[in-house]
Amino acid sequence: MEVSPLACSATRPAMSTRRLVASIVSVAGCCALLSAAPAPAAQQSDGAPQSGVPASRPALSKPVVPPPKPDLTVPWFDIVPTSQTECRRLLLVIRNRGAVPLPDSAYAATTQQGGVSITVSKGSNVNSPPILSVMLVDIDPGKRVRPNTSSPTIGNPLVIELPENEVLHSGGGESFRIAVDAGKRVAESQEGNNLLEKRICCLVLCAQ
């Protein structure tokens, strides 16, 4: 067994003061080196030292799924005679093909309140102003367009009366454009299918 100089000092003959001081300094230096040594690496539960990789990584964020929205379309319209000489009544179908019904605000009395408007334009010029604008609540008071299950059909369409100065006379034809929610008051899943343009004729005297 190794015996330190201090431990042996009691069994030896009295040593000189100089040697005693040197032994004390040597022991103090060894203690200082031990205290400055780095601590051993932390052990995992299985005894292996932990690495620098975090124990757990942050969870990946899930993709944001947009909420379902309504989708207004105008799949069909036509004109019918109101007398033997003229056609003034437009028949049209407006459908909500979205996943959810229209909001209640779509049936407000004005666009400022969020109401949906239907505009009717005449002629092939896409920049021509509409000849008529009506609110959805005025032509669909029963709110048939609101759900996405029982929309108007060709056999049971909505009706718009043209102004007196815009009627079609027997044998005449004209291009019409009908747009629903041109003011984009309702957020829809598709905004590019709200308009339909076609040439319509009064009675059967006008070739399509």
C-alpha positions as a Python dict, from the first residue, in 0.01 Angstrom:
ca = {
    (1, 'M'): (0, 0, 0),
    (2, 'E'): (129, 343, -91),
    (3, 'V'): (180, 567, 205),
    (4, 'S'): (183, 942, 166),
    (5, 'P'): (475, 1141, 295),
    (6, 'L'): (249, 1296, 559),
    (7, 'A'): (136, 960, 686),
    (8, 'C'): (494, 842, 717),
    (9, 'S'): (608, 1155, 894),
    (10, 'A'): (489, 1020, 1227),
    (11, 'T'): (707, 703, 1211),
    (12, 'R'): (1022, 861, 1079),
    (13, 'P'): (1264, 1063, 1276),
    (14, 'A'): (1178, 1426, 1289),
    (15, 'M'): (1214, 1566, 939),
    (16, 'S'): (1331, 1909, 860),
    (17, 'T'): (1084, 2197, 836),
    (18, 'R'): (1170, 2246, 472),
    (19, 'R'): (1078, 1889, 375),
    (20, 'L'): (753, 1906, 571),
    (21, 'V'): (643, 2221, 389),
    (22, 'A'): (728, 2064, 53),
    (23, 'S'): (514, 1761, 131),
    (24, 'I'): (217, 1977, 227),
    (25, 'V'): (244, 2176, -97),
    (26, 'S'): (258, 1854, -303),
    (27, 'V'): (-60, 1715, -143),
    (28, 'A'): (-245, 2045, -194),
    (29, 'G'): (-149, 2048, -563),
    (30, 'C'): (-289, 1699, -616),
    (31, 'C'): (-621, 1802, -457),
    (32, 'A'): (-643, 2108, -684),
    (33, 'L'): (-590, 1894, -994),
    (34, 'L'): (-863, 1651, -890),
    (35, 'S'): (-1114, 1930, -830),
    (36, 'A'): (-1044, 2086, -1173),
    (37, 'A'): (-1093, 1760, -1366),
    (38, 'P'): (-1412, 1754, -1587),
    (39, 'A'): (-1715, 1567, -1456),
    (40, 'P'): (-1789, 1232, -1624),
    (41, 'A'): (-2048, 1231, -1906),
    (42, 'A'): (-2409, 1190, -1798),
    (43, 'Q'): (-2529, 837, -1830),
    (44, 'Q'): (-2850, 726, -1995),
    (45, 'S'): (-3075, 482, -1819),
    (46, 'D'): (-2898, 195, -1999),
    (47, 'G'): (-2556, 314, -1885),
    (48, 'A'): (-2443, 456, -2222),
    (49, 'P'): (-2335, 822, -2229),
    (50, 'Q'): (-2583, 1064, -2385),
    (51, 'S'): (-2497, 1208, -2727),
    (52, 'G'): (-2541, 1569, -2841),
    (53, 'V'): (-2867, 1485, -3030),
    (54, 'P'): (-3182, 1604, -2845),
    (55, 'A'): (-3388, 1330, -2693),
    (56, 'S'): (-3698, 1442, -2886),
    (57, 'R'): (-3760, 1652, -3197),
    (58, 'P'): (-4039, 1908, -3238),
    (59, 'A'): (-4351, 1770, -3404),
    (60, 'L'): (-4403, 1864, -3769),
    (61, 'S'): (-4681, 2116, -3826),
    (62, 'K'): (-4989, 1979, -3999),
    (63, 'P'): (-5098, 2137, -4332),
    (64, 'V'): (-5371, 2395, -4295),
    (65, 'V'): (-5695, 2276, -4457),
    (66, 'P'): (-5913, 2567, -4575),
    (67, 'P'): (-6269, 2564, -4444),
    (68, 'P'): (-6542, 2451, -4687),
    (69, 'K'): (-6719, 2725, -4882),
    (70, 'P'): (-7024, 2765, -5105),
    (71, 'D'): (-6986, 2783, -5483),
    (72, 'L'): (-7242, 2978, -5689),
    (73, 'T'): (-7288, 2893, -6057),
    (74, 'V'): (-7523, 2986, -6344),
    (75, 'P'): (-7553, 2664, -6547),
    (76, 'W'): (-7852, 2770, -6761),
    (77, 'F'): (-8080, 3056, -6864),
    (78, 'D'): (-8324, 3130, -7145),
    (79, 'I'): (-8596, 3374, -7243),
    (80, 'V'): (-8966, 3311, -7296),
    (81, 'P'): (-9234, 3516, -7470),
    (82, 'T'): (-9459, 3740, -7267),
    (83, 'S'): (-9681, 3820, -7564),
    (84, 'Q'): (-9719, 3724, -7927),
    (85, 'T'): (-9465, 3983, -8033),
    (86, 'E'): (-9201, 4005, -7762),
    (87, 'C'): (-8994, 3815, -7506),
    (88, 'R'): (-8928, 3982, -7175),
    (89, 'R'): (-8903, 3708, -6914),
    (90, 'L'): (-8566, 3553, -6836),
    (91, 'L'): (-8564, 3210, -6679),
    (92, 'L'): (-8244, 3109, -6504),
    (93, 'V'): (-8096, 2846, -6279),
    (94, 'I'): (-7855, 2943, -6004),
    (95, 'R'): (-7698, 2666, -5803),
    (96, 'N'): (-7478, 2638, -5500),
    (97, 'R'): (-7235, 2357, -5577),
    (98, 'G'): (-7023, 2418, -5271),
    (99, 'A'): (-6986, 2197, -4967),
    (100, 'V'): (-7181, 2429, -4736),
    (101, 'P'): (-7496, 2645, -4770),
    (102, 'L'): (-7488, 3015, -4845),
    (103, 'P'): (-7457, 3239, -4540),
    (104, 'D'): (-7768, 3423, -4426),
    (105, 'S'): (-7605, 3750, -4532),
    (106, 'A'): (-7630, 3639, -4898),
    (107, 'Y'): (-8003, 3715, -4877),
    (108, 'A'): (-7956, 4067, -4744),
    (109, 'A'): (-8143, 4346, -4922),
    (110, 'T'): (-7828, 4530, -5038),
    (111, 'T'): (-7475, 4441, -5140),
    (112, 'Q'): (-7347, 4671, -4864),
    (113, 'Q'): (-7507, 4431, -4617),
    (114, 'G'): (-7346, 4132, -4790),
    (115, 'G'): (-7636, 4048, -5021),
    (116, 'V'): (-7577, 3865, -5349),
    (117, 'S'): (-7673, 4047, -5668),
    (118, 'I'): (-7748, 3911, -6014),
    (119, 'T'): (-7655, 4131, -6309),
    (120, 'V'): (-7784, 4096, -6665),
    (121, 'S'): (-7580, 4239, -6952),
    (122, 'K'): (-7660, 4254, -7319),
    (123, 'G'): (-7434, 4235, -7624),
    (124, 'S'): (-7098, 4078, -7687),
    (125, 'N'): (-6894, 4359, -7529),
    (126, 'V'): (-6777, 4229, -7192),
    (127, 'N'): (-6723, 4587, -7075),
    (128, 'S'): (-7077, 4699, -7144),
    (129, 'P'): (-7267, 4799, -6828),
    (130, 'P'): (-7547, 4572, -6709),
    (131, 'I'): (-7900, 4651, -6819),
    (132, 'L'): (-8043, 4514, -6498),
    (133, 'S'): (-7931, 4420, -6148),
    (134, 'V'): (-8148, 4240, -5895),
    (135, 'M'): (-8088, 4101, -5550),
    (136, 'L'): (-8100, 3729, -5487),
    (137, 'V'): (-8354, 3776, -5210),
    (138, 'D'): (-8593, 3940, -5460),
    (139, 'I'): (-8598, 3649, -5707),
    (140, 'D'): (-8544, 3369, -5454),
    (141, 'P'): (-8744, 3463, -5142),
    (142, 'G'): (-8780, 3095, -5056),
    (143, 'K'): (-8400, 3059, -5041),
    (144, 'R'): (-8388, 2765, -5278),
    (145, 'V'): (-8034, 2853, -5382),
    (146, 'R'): (-7904, 2862, -5024),
    (147, 'P'): (-7863, 2486, -4964),
    (148, 'N'): (-7640, 2274, -5177),
    (149, 'T'): (-7900, 1999, -5218),
    (150, 'S'): (-8225, 2144, -5361),
    (151, 'S'): (-8132, 2421, -5602),
    (152, 'P'): (-8361, 2556, -5876),
    (153, 'T'): (-8388, 2347, -6192),
    (154, 'I'): (-8481, 2411, -6553),
    (155, 'G'): (-8826, 2282, -6473),
    (156, 'N'): (-8854, 2516, -6174),
    (157, 'P'): (-8628, 2814, -6248),
    (158, 'L'): (-8590, 3161, -6108),
    (159, 'V'): (-8748, 3447, -6303),
    (160, 'I'): (-8620, 3793, -6396),
    (161, 'E'): (-8831, 4044, -6588),
    (162, 'L'): (-8638, 4257, -6837),
    (163, 'P'): (-8697, 4633, -6856),
    (164, 'E'): (-8944, 4753, -7119),
    (165, 'N'): (-8671, 4900, -7337),
    (166, 'E'): (-8464, 4580, -7335),
    (167, 'V'): (-8720, 4324, -7451),
    (168, 'L'): (-8657, 4096, -7746),
    (169, 'H'): (-8909, 4109, -8029),
    (170, 'S'): (-9034, 3803, -8208),
    (171, 'G'): (-8771, 3669, -8442),
    (172, 'G'): (-8493, 3865, -8276),
    (173, 'G'): (-8194, 3730, -8090),
    (174, 'E'): (-7925, 3876, -7870),
    (175, 'S'): (-7628, 3771, -7659),
    (176, 'F'): (-7688, 3796, -7287),
    (177, 'R'): (-7455, 3757, -6992),
    (178, 'I'): (-7575, 3675, -6643),
    (179, 'A'): (-7340, 3702, -6348),
    (180, 'V'): (-7418, 3601, -5993),
    (181, 'D'): (-7238, 3771, -5705),
    (182, 'A'): (-7026, 3989, -5932),
    (183, 'G'): (-6947, 4198, -5624),
    (184, 'K'): (-6795, 3894, -5451),
    (185, 'R'): (-6997, 3938, -5135),
    (186, 'V'): (-6977, 3565, -5064),
    (187, 'A'): (-6642, 3387, -5026),
    (188, 'E'): (-6656, 3089, -5261),
    (189, 'S'): (-6444, 2784, -5329),
    (190, 'Q'): (-6435, 2891, -5697),
    (191, 'E'): (-6479, 3248, -5815),
    (192, 'G'): (-6442, 3187, -6189),
    (193, 'N'): (-6770, 3008, -6260),
    (194, 'N'): (-7020, 3281, -6166),
    (195, 'L'): (-7098, 3395, -6520),
    (196, 'L'): (-7274, 3248, -6821),
    (197, 'E'): (-7300, 3408, -7166),
    (198, 'K'): (-7512, 3276, -7451),
    (199, 'R'): (-7721, 3393, -7745),
    (200, 'I'): (-8093, 3363, -7689),
    (201, 'C'): (-8378, 3412, -7928),
    (202, 'C'): (-8743, 3510, -7897),
    (203, 'L'): (-8973, 3222, -7994),
    (204, 'V'): (-8843, 2981, -8256),
    (205, 'L'): (-8810, 3217, -8550),
    (206, 'C'): (-8448, 3298, -8477),
    (207, 'A'): (-8183, 3045, -8578),
    (208, 'Q'): (-7940, 2971, -8296),
}
